[in-house]
Amino acid sequence: MDGTDRHTAGTTCRRCGTLADAGRIFCPKCGAALRAPSALIPPSDRGLNAPSQVSTFDYDPPEENATVDYTGLKIGGLLAPVFFLFVYLGNADMGLAASIVLGMIMFAIKIRWDLRKHVWFWATIVFILALHVPLVLMVRWPQGKTPTIVYTMPIGLADFVIILTAVGLAEELFSKGSSSNGRK
């Protein structure tokens, strides 16, 4: 088999006229497409349930029985009066700090809501809340040009992690005690 046989089964580029090997998709000289685009997966192999065309903008409406979680609105609704009380009393920075602390505690409660039937869970939450009261009331937040949210939000996120860790430790401590009591 010589080189001429190989090119007879090839394709000629429509743009520059170069003869390309069979099986090539693009012209080696100019880069033009030598054949029409085709699907990588043939339609017969796509499966029975696959849609014939998929668009980036396809929209699946929500299920009718799907419940909407309004936790964020509920927490915001509970925190707004606290914040505005502090604003009314003349200390908006302290109100923001108190709102962030309470919001993080409420969000931690929401995440660990499955533990709500345990007394130790609520005792842990009350203990954590009691530790936060002096911190919010006694800590002096800087009064500068930097917005308070810049330094209180990272502290709030770290606080959230600490709250979840404390609840996890309490769960581990008290769940061991209740499971060992149940076995005896």
Secondary structure, DSSP 4 states (H G I P E B T S, - for coil): --HHHHHHTSEE-TTT--EE-TT-SB-TTT--BSS----SS-GGGS-SSS-S---TT---PPPTTPPP--HHHHHHHHHHHHHHHHHHTT-HHHHHHHHHHHHHHHHHHHHTGGGTT-HHHHHHHHHHHHHHHHHHHH-----SSS-HHHHHHHHHHHHHHHHHHHHHHHHHHHHHHHHHHHH-
